[in-house]
Amino acid sequence: MAFLKLKLHWQILIALALAVILGSIVGEDGHLFGVTFYAIFDFIGQLFLNALKMLIVPLIVSSIIVGVASIGESDNLGRLGGKTIGYYALTSFLAILVGLAVVNLIQPGVVEGTAEEVFGLSANADELEAQFADKGADDIVAIFLRMVPTNVIAAASSGQMLGLIFFSILYGFFMTRIANQYAEAQYNFFNGMLQIMMKITDLVMVFAPIGVFALVAKTVASTGLEAFVPLAQFFFTVVLALTIHIAVTLPLLLRFLGGVSPLRHYRAVSPALLTAFSTASSSATLPLTMECVEKNAGVSNKITSFVLPLGATVNMDGTALYECVAVLFIAQAYGIELGLATQFTIVLLALMTSIGVAGIPAASLVAIAIILSAVGLPLEGIGLILAVDRVLDMTRTAVNVAGDSAGAVIIAKSEGEVDILEDDLPRRVTA
């Protein structure tokens, strides 16, 4: 009972600690009454993740339509949209530069011996470069083509959130351009849907500590702590770069652009950051992120319903940083020294591909493959990072959500749509 009285972020922290301990003890083969603990963790974790994903489409559609419609005039929408896209481009670019600087400084892939001797890699780089020479540009163009889906229902069912968000923005915008009698009915319908989805979100989040425990325990039981050993330098490089971004870059933006306390902001969104870490899915964490930013950080629903769903799809600070570090690490492992022009190309590709990466676990591996193909590096190099990708996926997802939440506060402050208390933060997001 005492556990249930704790705040949600403390419940999640305790669940994380217990998951690491129990996952390490039972391992993947431990069982109870003939059923492995791993299977139990997998079932509970997947059930919680499915519940979160169940909320995504109706929540995104209703929140964006209501948010855009509530903005009103087209000049307001243009101003808010311009600020949002500008902020997302800025933070992603800064994150990539941080990753580029750290990986060039530490050079985790530079080892004695050849790639075949040290890492067991044997692909012919020249053949792979010729084979995938044209795929990078085509895949990048496809990202923008997916912004205008041929079938909105199919886009929703297949998880193409970028197209769904674009349609919802158009729907909400033109909803304010029809006769009042029709616009009011439409607004009331989607606003009612939004309120219902928030109630369902509250119900799902009651079980957040249990779901987080199962997901983390499953990861530890399957990989063990040994997963960090072979790629310790690469792991350290990514974590260091992500730490610099979340502890230096974003706080500076919050302080000087938003005029708010970074510590106060991180306290407000800590439940969302912990959930993002455990689920490795910014899309699945979106309901809680919106809840934290609106109720704990004091940002208006008009801003959160527009900025955060858009950010969950197009703003991937941690993912963009990780893509850059991973590609340069693979190049270093092959003994290939990339010039400034090639590294600048990687920066641009990381920025563009991070926009279209789905907010689900391991989705950035697809983007890394696109970049590798574009610059002519062997795709088998992705195998180098798989051992630690899951844990790093969890870490970079938390950075993605931190960037989204910081953007919501900064943009809300510029629009006069935030009311952050000067004393201790309200704690309305509770289990």
LOVEX-18265 format. One record per residue (C-alpha): residue number from 1; residue in three letters; z, y, x. Coordinates in steps of 0.001 Angstrom, whole numbers. Layout:
BEGIN
   num   residu        pz        py        px
   NUM      ALA         Z         Y         X
...
//
This chain:
BEGIN
   num   residu        pz        py        px
     1      MET         0         0         0
     2      ALA       753      2363      2859
     3      PHE     -2772      1773      4163
     4      LEU     -4271      2870       840
     5      LYS     -2345      6153      1012
     6      LEU     -3959      7112      4323
     7      LYS     -6925      9465      4452
     8      LEU    -10340      7814      4512
     9      HIS    -11091      8593      8160
    10      TRP     -7783      7048      9274
    11      GLN     -8520      3949      7191
    12      ILE    -11919      3671      8892
    13      LEU    -10407      4149     12369
    14      ILE     -7886      1379     11741
    15      ALA    -10666      -829     10396
    16      LEU    -12721      -189     13542
    17      ALA     -9834     -1149     15836
    18      LEU     -9063     -4319     13884
    19      ALA    -12733     -5255     13818
    20      VAL    -13050     -5036     17612
    21      ILE     -9894     -7109     18112
    22      LEU    -10694     -9800     15543
    23      GLY    -14387     -9955     16438
    24      SER    -13507    -10524     20090
    25      ILE    -11001    -13262     19234
    26      VAL    -12958    -15338     16726
    27      GLY    -16414    -14897     18298
    28      GLU    -19546    -16172     16587
    29      ASP    -18358    -19782     16285
    30      GLY    -14889    -19240     14807
    31      HIS    -14597    -20655     11292
    32      LEU    -12267    -20968      8321
    33      PHE    -12544    -23886      5880
    34      GLY    -15950    -24743      7288
    35      VAL    -17309    -21187      6973
    36      THR    -17733    -19129     10127
    37      PHE    -16038    -15764     10362
    38      TYR    -19414    -14366     11406
    39      ALA    -20908    -15432      8061
    40      ILE    -17987    -13838      6220
    41      PHE    -18353    -10586      8159
    42      ASP    -22107    -10654      7583
    43      PHE    -21725    -11154      3824
    44      ILE    -19151     -8396      3331
    45      GLY    -20940     -5982      5650
    46      GLN    -24326     -6587      4029
    47      LEU    -22796     -6176       571
    48      PHE    -21372     -2805      1530
    49      LEU    -24618     -1736      3195
    50      ASN    -26620     -2776       130
    51      ALA    -24300      -742     -2074
    52      LEU    -24910      2326        66
    53      LYS    -28670      1780       140
    54      MET    -28641      1347     -3641
    55      LEU    -27621      5008     -3904
    56      ILE    -30286      6439     -1620
    57      VAL    -33408      6842     -3794
    58      PRO    -31794      8169     -7004
    59      LEU    -29407     10345     -5002
    60      ILE    -32164     11850     -2847
    61      VAL    -34497     12488     -5790
    62      SER    -31850     14049     -8033
    63      SER    -30152     16073     -5308
    64      ILE    -33351     17562     -3873
    65      ILE    -34863     18352     -7255
    66      VAL    -31657     20011     -8450
    67      GLY    -31189     21779     -5125
    68      VAL    -34730     23140     -4947
    69      ALA    -34719     24135     -8607
    70      SER    -31423     25967     -8187
    71      ILE    -32802     27984     -5285
    72      GLY    -35092     29741     -7713
    73      GLU    -37731     32110     -6400
    74      SER    -40387     30927     -3994
    75      ASP    -39414     33433     -1326
    76      ASN    -35879     32007     -1299
    77      LEU    -37258     28483     -1001
    78      GLY    -39521     29553      1825
    79      ARG    -36688     31254      3675
    80      LEU    -34312     28309      3293
    81      GLY    -37001     25790      4174
    82      GLY    -38023     27805      7222
    83      LYS    -34435     28025      8454
    84      THR    -33891     24312      7914
    85      ILE    -37037     23151      9705
    86      GLY    -36474     25679     12479
    87      TYR    -32922     24476     13057
    88      TYR    -33941     20810     13056
    89      ALA    -36741     21424     15549
    90      LEU    -34407     23410     17807
    91      THR    -31597     20845     17912
    92      SER    -33944     17889     18407
    93      PHE    -35684     19707     21257
    94      LEU    -32355     20580     22888
    95      ALA    -31191     16960     22528
    96      ILE    -34350     15688     24226
    97      LEU    -33919     18141     27101
    98      VAL    -30325     16960     27568
    99      GLY    -31469     13332     27672
   100      LEU    -34285     14178     30081
   101      ALA    -31934     15962     32467
   102      VAL    -29279     13219     32450
   103      VAL    -31687     10289     32919
   104      ASN    -33426     12049     35825
   105      LEU    -30063     12813     37403
   106      ILE    -28555      9321     37103
   107      GLN    -31815      7304     37272
   108      PRO    -30337      4130     35765
   109      GLY    -33557      2117     36114
   110      VAL    -33975      2651     39847
   111      VAL    -32931      -643     41490
   112      GLU    -33696     -2571     44643
   113      GLY    -36474     -5086     44175
   114      THR    -39388     -5366     41771
   115      ALA    -39248     -5358     37987
   116      GLU    -40066     -9063     37966
   117      GLU    -37302     -9934     40418
   118      VAL    -34586     -7819     38827
   119      PHE    -35482     -7759     35141
   120      GLY    -37866    -10693     34764
   121      LEU    -40731     -8474     33617
   122      SER    -44254     -9675     34263
   123      ALA    -46621     -7666     32033
   124      ASN    -49583     -6002     33647
   125      ALA    -49089     -2281     33072
   126      ASP    -52792     -1472     33438
   127      GLU    -53857     -4019     30798
   128      LEU    -51225     -2851     28318
   129      GLU    -52167       763     28905
   130      ALA    -55796       -12     28007
   131      GLN    -54788     -2165     25042
   132      PHE    -52572       436     23402
   133      ALA    -54252      3622     24637
   134      ASP    -55297      4792     21164
   135      LYS    -52249      3751     19159
   136      GLY    -49939      6618     19988
   137      ALA    -52001      9399     18462
   138      ASP    -52928      7355     15381
   139      ASP    -49302      6478     14673
   140      ILE    -48196     10089     15060
   141      VAL    -50879     11235     12626
   142      ALA    -49737      8499     10225
   143      ILE    -46292     10084     10146
   144      PHE    -47747     13241      8649
   145      LEU    -50009     11276      6310
   146      ARG    -46922      9554      4897
   147      MET    -45598     12949      3862
   148      VAL    -48099     12851       974
   149      PRO    -47692      9386      -583
   150      THR    -50486      7916     -2677
   151      ASN    -47886      6289     -4919
   152      VAL    -44436      7814     -5246
   153      ILE    -42930      4663     -6781
   154      ALA    -44318      2520     -3973
   155      ALA    -43015      5016     -1410
   156      ALA    -39538      4780     -2933
   157      SER    -39571       983     -3045
   158      SER    -40808       658       543
   159      GLY    -38321      3185      1918
   160      GLN    -40823      5898      2844
   161      MET    -38289      8667      2427
   162      LEU    -40456     11361      3970
   163      GLY    -43027     11108      1184
   164      LEU    -40341     10854     -1486
   165      ILE    -38619     13972      -191
   166      PHE    -41902     15885      -109
   167      PHE    -42629     14918     -3727
   168      SER    -39096     15834     -4818
   169      ILE    -39404     19258     -3173
   170      LEU    -42664     19902     -5003
   171      TYR    -41193     18651     -8291
   172      GLY    -38124     20868     -8002
   173      PHE    -40173     23884     -6966
   174      PHE    -42692     23683     -9800
   175      MET    -39963     22830    -12284
   176      THR    -38997     26479    -12035
   177      ARG    -42581     27527    -12759
   178      ILE    -42885     26052    -16261
   179      ALA    -41643     27300    -19624
   180      ASN    -37863     27679    -19832
   181      GLN    -37488     25176    -22674
   182      TYR    -39052     22423    -20575
   183      ALA    -37518     23502    -17278
   184      GLU    -34014     23513    -18754
   185      ALA    -34397     20005    -20135
   186      GLN    -35687     18736    -16797
   187      TYR    -32918     20452    -14879
   188      ASN    -30207     19070    -17155
   189      PHE    -31615     15551    -16822
   190      PHE    -31704     15517    -13031
   191      ASN    -28405     17362    -12747
   192      GLY    -26852     14705    -14964
   193      MET    -28351     12000    -12758
   194      LEU    -26879     13730     -9704
   195      GLN    -23406     13842    -11231
   196      ILE    -23610     10156    -12126
   197      MET    -24737      9224     -8624
   198      MET    -21847     11151     -7103
   199      LYS    -19424      9206     -9316
   200      ILE    -20966      5919     -8195
   201      THR    -20726      7147     -4617
   202      ASP    -16991      7736     -5065
   203      LEU    -16619      4147     -6283
   204      VAL    -18560      2673     -3364
   205      MET    -16584      4690      -822
   206      VAL    -13327      3154     -2024
   207      PHE    -14501        23      -207
   208      ALA    -15727      1866      2906
   209      PRO    -12939       659      5249
   210      ILE    -13600     -2971      4291
   211      GLY    -17334     -2582      4802
   212      VAL    -16896      -811      8141
   213      PHE    -14502     -3514      9329
   214      ALA    -16959     -6289      8466
   215      LEU    -19974     -4582     10055
   216      VAL    -18242     -3834     13354
   217      ALA    -16511     -7224     13518
   218      LYS    -19891     -8908     13018
   219      THR    -21409     -6935     15898
   220      VAL    -18547     -7690     18294
   221      ALA    -18454    -11362     17293
   222      SER    -22174    -11839     17931
   223      THR    -22674     -9806     21126
   224      GLY    -19232     -9691     22672
   225      LEU    -18199     -7126     25232
   226      GLU    -20499     -8789     27777
   227      ALA    -23476     -7003     26173
   228      PHE    -22452     -3848     28055
   229      VAL    -22494     -5446     31516
   230      PRO    -26230     -5959     32368
   231      LEU    -27251     -2472     31371
   232      ALA    -24080      -574     32149
   233      GLN    -25851      2311     33848
   234      PHE    -28365      2743     31044
   235      PHE    -25583      2515     28478
   236      PHE    -23523      5112     30350
   237      THR    -26527      7427     30680
   238      VAL    -27268      7398     26941
   239      VAL    -23619      7805     25953
   240      LEU    -23153     10660     28423
   241      ALA    -26232     12481     27122
   242      LEU    -25184     11966     23491
   243      THR    -21678     13180     24341
   244      ILE    -23037     16341     25937
   245      HIS    -25110     17047     22843
   246      ILE    -22349     16421     20299
   247      ALA    -19567     17981     22403
   248      VAL    -21414     20917     23978
   249      THR    -24769     21723     22376
   250      LEU    -23805     21409     18708
   251      PRO    -20411     23162     19104
   252      LEU    -22145     26084     20819
   253      LEU    -24583     26338     17919
   254      LEU    -21744     26088     15403
   255      ARG    -19757     28806     17179
   256      PHE    -22518     31296     17957
   257      LEU    -25007     30686     15147
   258      GLY    -22605     29654     12401
   259      GLY    -19464     31470     13475
   260      VAL    -17273     28478     12565
   261      SER    -14765     26394     14499
   262      PRO    -16422     23236     15904
   263      LEU    -13096     21380     15823
   264      ARG    -12548     22270     12187
   265      HIS    -16069     21191     11332
   266      TYR    -15767     17808     13053
   267      ARG    -12489     17183     11258
   268      ALA    -14246     17902      7980
   269      VAL    -17069     15423      8564
   270      SER    -15140     12751     10501
   271      PRO    -15371     10151      7670
   272      ALA    -19153     10517      7637
   273      LEU    -19388     10280     11447
   274      LEU    -17296      7113     11536
   275      THR    -19300      5561      8709
   276      ALA    -22548      6480     10464
   277      PHE    -21264      4812     13623
   278      SER    -20387      1595     11798
   279      THR    -23523      1323      9644
   280      ALA    -26040      2697     12196
   281      SER    -27863      4216      9224
   282      SER    -28030      7939      8552
   283      SER    -29686      7248      5192
   284      ALA    -26927      4896      4105
   285      THR    -24333      7461      5220
   286      LEU    -26042     10296      3317
   287      PRO    -23863     10089       184
   288      LEU    -20663     10431      2215
   289      THR    -22158     13130      4455
   290      MET    -22971     15222      1401
   291      GLU    -19483     14625        51
   292      CYS    -17785     15687      3295
   293      VAL    -19942     18766      3907
   294      GLU    -19640     20012       339
   295      LYS    -15973     19270      -374
   296      ASN    -14378     19419      3081
   297      ALA    -16534     22004      4846
   298      GLY    -16984     24180      1759
   299      VAL    -20805     24279      1754
   300      SER    -22396     24898     -1644
   301      ASN    -24214     22108     -3459
   302      LYS    -27393     24186     -3341
   303      ILE    -27443     23956       464
   304      THR    -26182     20388       884
   305      SER    -28612     18968     -1687
   306      PHE    -31550     20488       184
   307      VAL    -30586     20439      3858
   308      LEU    -28851     17054      4198
   309      PRO    -31363     14733      2436
   310      LEU    -34124     16416      4396
   311      GLY    -32109     16087      7608
   312      ALA    -31453     12385      7023
   313      THR    -35198     11852      7347
   314      VAL    -36564     14500      9711
   315      ASN    -33600     15479     11905
   316      MET    -32769     12750     14409
   317      ASP    -31131     14431     17406
   318      GLY    -29562     11261     18764
   319      THR    -32670      9185     18131
   320      ALA    -34967     11672     19866
   321      LEU    -32605     11812     22859
   322      TYR    -32393      8020     23000
   323      GLU    -36177      7593     22846
   324      CYS    -36609      9906     25808
   325      VAL    -33942      8195     27933
   326      ALA    -35171      4698     27025
   327      VAL    -38804      5403     27944
   328      LEU    -37868      6960     31279
   329      PHE    -35467      4082     31988
   330      ILE    -38252      1554     31376
   331      ALA    -40593      3538     33628
   332      GLN    -37936      3559     36351
   333      ALA    -37442      -202     35945
   334      TYR    -41139      -730     36653
   335      GLY    -40958      1560     39649
   336      ILE    -43225      4136     38022
   337      GLU    -42446      7742     38870
   338      LEU    -43491      9953     35989
   339      GLY    -44645     13474     36770
   340      LEU    -43580     16597     34925
   341      ALA    -46709     16580     32763
   342      THR    -46065     13001     31611
   343      GLN    -42392     13731     30981
   344      PHE    -43354     16770     28934
   345      THR    -45660     14521     26915
   346      ILE    -42744     12175     26323
   347      VAL    -40639     15111     25139
   348      LEU    -43258     16105     22573
   349      LEU    -43770     12518     21427
   350      ALA    -40032     11945     21110
   351      LEU    -39736     15107     19012
   352      MET    -42598     14132     16713
   353      THR    -41785     10437     16304
   354      SER    -38108     11111     15642
   355      ILE    -39181     13053     12549
   356      GLY    -40696     10000     10936
   357      VAL    -38130      7404     12021
   358      ALA    -36425      5810      9044
   359      GLY    -32649      6316      8868
   360      ILE    -31896      2613      9214
   361      PRO    -30592       475     12085
   362      ALA    -32965      -145     15032
   363      ALA    -35789      1930     13496
   364      SER    -36115      3924     16737
   365      LEU    -37462       836     18520
   366      VAL    -40721      1379     16630
   367      ALA    -40867      4983     17822
   368      ILE    -40160      3874     21398
   369      ALA    -43083      1449     21160
   370      ILE    -45340      4313     20058
   371      ILE    -44294      6435     23029
   372      LEU    -44659      3568     25491
   373      SER    -48161      2901     24214
   374      ALA    -49079      6573     24351
   375      VAL    -48073      6971     27994
   376      GLY    -49354      3531     29039
   377      LEU    -46072      1736     29810
   378      PRO    -45706     -2018     29069
   379      LEU    -44246     -2731     25647
   380      GLU    -42250     -5683     26969
   381      GLY    -39994     -3075     28542
   382      ILE    -38342     -2697     25146
   383      GLY    -36681     -6042     25852
   384      LEU    -34647     -4352     28565
   385      ILE    -32691     -2270     26081
   386      LEU    -32186     -4789     23264
   387      ALA    -28927     -6107     24710
   388      VAL    -27133     -2803     24172
   389      ASP    -29369     -1266     21505
   390      ARG    -27123     -2123     18580
   391      VAL    -24071      -335     19953
   392      LEU    -26172      2615     21123
   393      ASP    -27835      2666     17696
   394      MET    -24412      3153     16154
   395      THR    -23596      5928     18623
   396      ARG    -26824      7875     18249
   397      THR    -26671      7610     14449
   398      ALA    -23311      9384     14523
   399      VAL    -24967     12142     16569
   400      ASN    -27798     12327     14022
   401      VAL    -25317     12859     11206
   402      ALA    -23364     15398     13277
   403      GLY    -26546     17401     13776
   404      ASP    -27343     17287     10057
   405      SER    -23868     18406      9032
   406      ALA    -23797     21199     11605
   407      GLY    -27153     22395     10331
   408      ALA    -25895     22485      6755
   409      VAL    -22936     24679      7760
   410      ILE    -25004     27013      9973
   411      ILE    -27686     27484      7333
   412      ALA    -25097     27907      4584
   413      LYS    -23342     30628      6603
   414      SER    -26631     32462      7053
   415      GLU    -27226     32253      3293
   416      GLY    -23658     33179      2328
   417      GLU    -23213     29770       688
   418      VAL    -20133     28469      2504
   419      ASP    -16433     28975      1946
   420      ILE    -14511     27519      4894
   421      LEU    -10782     27987      4656
   422      GLU     -9068     29686      7573
   423      ASP     -6024     27433      7249
   424      ASP     -6029     23641      7328
   425      LEU     -9053     21926      5849
   426      PRO     -8947     20638      2286
   427      ARG     -9033     16869      2130
   428      ARG    -10904     15998     -1016
   429      VAL    -12930     13082       351
   430      THR    -10401     10299         9
   431      ALA    -10539      6654      -848
//
